[in-house]
C-alpha cells in the first residue's frame, strides 16, 4: 500500500474536526486543564529552570505558549498532533475502516475513555499512546509510507519520546518486541514482517532531544530525572521494605547506617508522604542527601531480599494494570498555580480563576467521580477483551491484526511495569495508555468475531 502526502480537504477537515472534539473538556472547563506537574512545564519557557525531579522535554514543547503569552497553544498543538496521528493510524493500520465505523470508534473513545481529557490537559501524558501508534506504523513493511511521511513520523516519535523519559523506555521495549516479532514471522509464526530501523532512529532522536532539553534548562547532561532511584525507594517505603531494612540495620553495629535511621519510626507507608510531606527532608540534607542514599539502599535491599523485591515489583505492576481513573488531580489549582498564571499569563488570570476546575476543592467533589462510573467499568471490560482479541487473531492466523493487537497489549503491560513498578501506581499512568487498548479492541475484535461467525 502507498499513500499520497498531498493534503486534501478531507484530511484537513477530518484532522480539524478531531482536534475540536479533543478540546471539548477544555472548552467545558473554560480554560486548559492543569495537573500539579503542569506548574513546572508552563514556567520553563520563561525561567528555563526545571526541578531536580523533572525533565525538560515537555517544557520545551510548552514554549509554543510564549509567543502568544497564552496556555491555549500548548493544548491546541498537542491536540492537532494527536488528531493527525489518529487520522494516519486509521489510514495506515486500518485502511478498510469505513467513515461510519471510524466515527463510531472516535465517539466511543470520546465518551468511554480519558482521551479528550488528556488532550485538554497541560501534561506530557497525551503523547504516550501516540508513541506506540507511531512505532507500529513505522515498523510496518506492508505499507510504503514514502520518504516525507516516514520523516514526519520519525520526528513525531522523537517529540513524543522527549515529552517524558518513560516514553523512551516504552519505545525501547517496542523496538525489542518488533525485532522478536519479525524473527518469529520469519519462522512462519502468524506475525507480520517488521523492521526496527525507523523506530530506532526515532528513539535515538528522542533521546537526543531529551538530553538537549535537559542541558538547556540545567546546564547538565542527563536523561532520566536524577531522582528516579529516590522514587523507587519511595515505592519500597509504601510496601514496607525500607522500614524492614532499617529495622535490620539501624541497630546492627556492623552495618552501614542510613540517614533515615533516626526517622525510621516516622516513615508512613505512603510514597507521596515520604517524598513530599515529611519532616526530615531538610535535616537529612534535602535532595542531595537523598540522591546519595537511594542507590546503595536499593542495592542492599535487593541483595538481602531479592525474592521479596521481585514479588513487590510484580505486585506494583499488577496494581498499575487496573489503575486508570480519568482526571487524577482535577481540583482547584488556586494557591498552587495562580501566582505563575498572574506572572507569565497575566491577561488569562481571569479565565484561569473562572475555570470550572477551580471550583472543586478535591477531585472527589468534581464531575470526575461521575465520569469514572462510566470510564472505569468500560476499561475493566476492555482489558480482558484485549486478550480475547489477541487469541482470536492468533487462532485465525491473521498476521496484520495479531501484530497490531499484540504490540498494543504488550505496550500496555510495559507501561504498567515502567510506571507502576519503578515509580508508583497512579491513575494518570494507566489512563494515558488504556485508551489505546480500547481503540484496538473496538476495531479488531468485531472483525475477529465476524470472521469466526462466518467460518462457523
N, C-alpha and C positions, 0 to 999 in steps of 0.2 A: 504494500500500500504506500502511496505517496500523497502529500498534501501541498497545496499552493500556499505560499506565505503571504500572498497579496491579501490585505484586509478587505473584507466585504461588508456591505451594510448590515447583513445578517449577523456577522460575527461581532461587529462593533455594537450593534443593538443588543445582542444577547449578553455580551460582557457588561454593558451598561446596566441592563435590567437586573442581572445577578448582583452587581455591585450595590444597587439601590436596595435590593432585598436584604443583602448582608448588613446594611446600615440601619435597618429598621429599629433594632434595640437602641441605637444612639439617637435616632430621631425621637423615639418614645421617651428616652431619658432627657432629651433636650440638650445634651452635650455628650462628648465622648465619655466612655465608662473607664473608671480607674480601679486599679488594684494597688495594694501598698507599695509594691515594687515600682509602680509607674513613676513615682516621685523621682527616682534616680535617672530614669530614661528621658523625662521631659526637661530636666535641668541640664543634662550633659551637653546639649548643643550650645549652651550659653556659658557654662562653667568649665567644660572639658575636664570634669572631675568625676570619678566613679568610686564608690565604696570598695573596700577590700574584698567584700563578699559578692561582688558583681563583675560581669564582663561588659565590655563597652559596645559590642556589635549592634545591638538593637538601639542603643542610644545614638549611635552614628546614623542609623536608619531614621531615627526620630528627628534628625536635623532637617528633614523636609518641612518641619513646622516653623523653623526660624525665619525664612524669607517672608512668611505671612504673619508671624507672631501669633499663630493660632495652632491649637492642638488638632483641629479637624483634619488637616492634610495628612497626619500620621495614619489615622484610621481609614481615610479615603484611599490613600495609596495602597495600604495593605489589603483593603477590600478589592480594589481593582486587580491587584496581583493574584489574589485568591480566585476571583471570578475568572480571570484569564486561564489560570491553571485548571480550574474545573471545566471550563469550556474545551480546552485542549485535551483533557483526560477523557471527556466524552467522545471526542472525535477520534482519538488515537487508540484508547483502550477498549472502547465500546462503540465502534463506528456504526453498528446496525441498530443502536438505540434510537428509537423514533422521538419526534418532538414531544408527543403527548407523554410518553414514558419518561422522558427527561424532565419534563415539568412536574410530573408526579413525584419523581425521586427528589428533585430540588425542594418541593413543597414539604415532603416528609422530613428532610434534613432540617428545614427551617422550623418545623413545628416540634419535632421529637428529639432534636439534638441541640447542643450548645453552639453549633457552628456560627450562627449570626452573632451570638454574644461574644465569641472570641474575636470576630472581625471588628466589632464595635468597641473593643477594649484596648487600651494602650498597653499592650503586653506582647512579648515575642511568641506566645503560645499559638498565635494564629498561623505561624509558619511550620508547625510540627507536621501536620498531615500533608501540606504541600511538599515537604521534604521527601516523604515516602512516594507520593504520586509522581514527582519529577524523577526520582531514581528509577521507578518502574518504567516510565516512558522512555527514559534514556537507555535502559537496558534492553529494550526490545530489538530483535533482529528482523522480525517480520514486518516492521514498519520503517519505511525510508523517510526520515524526518526532513532531510535536506540540511545544508550547512547552516543556514540562517536560523531556522527553528532550533536546531541542536545547540547552537551557540547561545540562544536565548535561554534554553532550558538549563544549560550548564551554569550560566551566570545566575539564574534564579535559584538554582540549587545551592550555589555558593552564598548568596544573600540569605537564604533560609537557614543554612548551616551556621553562618556567622551571627544570626539573630540570637542564638543560645547554644552553648557548648554541648548540651545534651543532643542537639540535632546532629552535630558532627558525629557523636558517638553512635547515634541511631543510624546514620548514613554508613558508617564503617561496618556495622552489623549487617546492613543491607548488602554492602559490597561482598561480604563473606557469603551471604545466602545466595546472591546472584551467581557467584562463582561456583558454589556447590550445585545449584540447580542446573547450571549449564553442563557441568561434568556428568550429572545424573542423566540429563537428557541425551547425552552422547551415548549412554549405555541403555537407551530406549526406555528410560523412565518417562512417565507422561508429563514432562515439563517442557516448556519452550526453550529453544536455544537462546542464550542471553549473552551479552558482553558487558564487561565491567568498566571498560576504559573511560567512557564519557562520564559515568557516575564517579569514578575515581578522580577524574580531573575536577569535577565539581566539588568533591570533598577536599581536595588539596587546596583549591582556590578559597573555599570557605574557611579552611584552617588559616590560610594566609591572611584573609580579611579579618578574622578574629584577632590574630596576633597583632596585626597592624592597628586595629581599632584600640586594642588594649594599650599598645605603645603610645598612640596619640593621646590617650586620656591619662596615662600614668607615667609615661617615660620608661616603663619597664616591659620586658618581653616575657609574656606568659600566655598560656592558652586557656586553661580552666580557672575558675576563681581560686584564689590562693587559700580559700577556706574550705575546700572540698573535703579534706580529711577531718576538719572540725565538724562539718555537717554529718559525716558518717559517725563520728564519735557521739554526736548528739542523739542519733538514732539508737545507738547502743545504750545510752543513758535511759532512753524511753523503754528499752527492753530489759533494763536492769543489769546488763552485763558489766557496765562500768562500775556500778555500785558493788557488784560481786568481786570484781578485780581489786577495787580499793580496799575492801574488807580483807582480802587475801594478802595484800602487800603493805598497807599502811602501818601495820603493827609488826611487820617482819623486819628485823634489824638487818637482814642480809639483802633485802630487796630495795630497788631504786624507788624513792618516794615521789609520788605525783604531787604536783602543785594543788591538786584538788583534795588531797588528804584532809586538810583542816575543815573542808566543807562537805565531806562525804555524806554526812547525815542530813545535809540540807538539799541534796540533789533530788529534785522532784522527778518522777518518771515521766517526763514530758520533754520532747526535743525542743519545742519552742521556748519553754520555760528556761531550759539550760542555755539556749543561745541568746535570748533577748530579755528575759525577765529575772535575772539572778542578781544577787548582791555581792558576788565575788569577782565580777568581771574586772573592775579596776584594781582591787587589792592584789590579784594574781599577776597583773601586768598587761591586761587587755588582750587585743588580738595577737600582738607579737608573742606573748607567752603561750596563748592557746595554739598558735600555729606551730610552735616548737614542741608542745606537749602532745598533740594529737597523733603524729606519726608513730612515735615509739610506743604509745599506749595501745594503738591499734595492732601493732606488731606483737606486743606482749599478750594481748587478749587473744589474738589468733593463735599464737603458739601454745597458750595454756588451754584454750577451749576451742579447738578447730571444728569439731563436730557441731557444737552449740552455735558457733559463729555461722557456719553454713546453713544450719537449720533456721537461724534467725533471719538470714538474708532471704531464704526461701519463703518464710512467713511474711516478711515485708513485701516481697514481690506479689505473693498471693493476695495480700490485702490491697495492694495498689490495683490489681486487676479489676476489682469490683468497687473501686473508689473513683467516682467520676461525676459527682453532682455539678450542675451548672451554676455559675455565678458565685464561686467562692470569693469572699471579700466584698460582695456587693453591699456596701453600707456607706454611711457618710464618710467623706474624706475631709470634712471641715475640721480644722485644728490638726490636720495631718498634711494636707496638700495645699491649703488655701494661701499660705504665705508664698509658695512658689508660683501659684497662679497669679497672684497680685504682682509679684516681682517681674515675671517674664511674659505673662499673657494678660496684662492688666485690663485691656479692653474686653476680655472674656470673663472677668471675675463675676459679673452679674449673672451670666449664663451658667457658670460653674455653681454658684450658690443656689440658683433656682432649679438646678437639675434634680430630677426625682431621686437620684442616688443619695443626695444629701439629706433627704427626709427620713432615712431609715437608720436608726441607731445601731442596729445589728442585722446581719444578713437574714437571721431567722424571722425578723419582722418585715422583711421585704417580700415582693412577689415571687422571689426565687423559691420560697417554700412551696407555693402552689405549682410553679413551673416544674419543679423536681418531682412532684407527684405524677407527672407525665413522663419526664425525661428518664428518671431512674428505672422504673419498670420497663420502659421501652428498650433501654440499653441492656438491662439484665436479660431481656428476651433475645436481643441481637447476638450476644456473646455465644450462647450455645448454638444459635442458628449459623454462626460463622463456621463452627466445627462441622455442622451438617453440610454446609456449602462445600467445604473442602472435601469431605468424604464423598459426596455425590459427584463432584468433578473428578475425583480420583477414580471412582467406580466407572464413570463414563469415559475415562481416559481423555478428558477434554483438556488438552495441554494449555491452551490460552487461559481459560477461566481458572484452572487449577493453579497455574503460576501466579496469577494476579491475586487470587484469594489467599493463597499460602503466604505470599510475601506480605500482604496486608496484615494477616493474622500474626505472623512472626514479628512484624514491626510493633504491633500492639504489645506482645509479650516482651519484646526488647525494651520498649518504653517503660513497662512496669518494673523491669529489673533496674534500668538506669536510674529512674526517678524514685521508685519505692525502696529498693534495697540500699542504694548508695546515698540517697538524700533522705527522704521521709515520705511515706504515702500521703498524697494530698489530692483533693478533688480536682484541682485545676490540671494536675499532671495527667490524670486519666481523661478528663473532659476534652483535652486538646487533641486527642487522637481517637477516642472511641467512635467519633462520628465517621471516621474512615472505615471502620468495620461495618457500620450501618450502611454506608454508601455501597460497599461491595456486596453485602448481603441483599440489599434492595435490588441490585441489578442482576447479580449472578444467580442467586438462589431460585427465583422464579423460572429462569431458563433451565436450570438443572432439574427442577421438579417437572416442568413441562415436558422435557425430553424423556424423563423417566416414565411419565404417564403415557406419552405417545408410544414408547417402546413396548410398554405393557399392553 
